[in-house]
Amino acid sequence: MLIEASETVWTIYSMVTKGIDIIFINFNGISPFLKKPVEPNPTADIDRTDDKIYACTIMVVRAITSLSHCVNKGQGELYLEHVKSVGLELRSLLASVDEFVGTVSATHHRKIELAHQVLSKDMNELVEAMKLAQKYSTTTLDEEYRKNMLAASHVVAMDSKNLLDVVDEVRLSLGLVNHSRSQVTS
């Protein structure tokens, strides 16, 4: 899209990459860019009593929140511990999803498997971002690599939520869940 206002030329490019909406603005040849996070869709309004997948997703997000606080404070010596925590919580989430997949027909497997694979790749990218953040933690590039690590952790959180949404979609299509109490009483 090209917008002209008198002699000023703004060129706006937009693309979505790994859950982050990146807007590139070219102002008379100067190209700063802004990153703004994409808001996730609301979680399905269903009864979460004894929902292990939901509980595991919450634990992944909490581990990522803890990691984010550590990264924001620049505590490089704690990165590994926090990334391991995210990995363990993610492993628990993926195991609970695998249990669920075993209970549904093969026609519903593909969508869940794709979301599952994306999360595995995301975790690898978080580990690589952590290694680079640790490597450059004592240089002038520290802040940039910490931002990359935060972005990678954000992607893991968003894709964990996406996996929950995919599982919920399958559950709803098969009638395996009840609506939340607020929806039932309305």
Secondary structure, 3 states (H helix, E strand, C coil): CEEEECCEEEEEEEEEECCEEEEEEEECCECCEEEEECCCCCCCCECCCCCHHHHHHHHHHHHHHHHHHHHHCCCHHHHHHHHHHHHHHHHHHHHHHHHHHCCCCHHHHHHHHHHHHHHHHHHHHHHHHHHHHHHCCCCCCHHHHHHHHHHHHHHHHHHHHHHHHHHHHHHHHHCCCCECHHHHHC
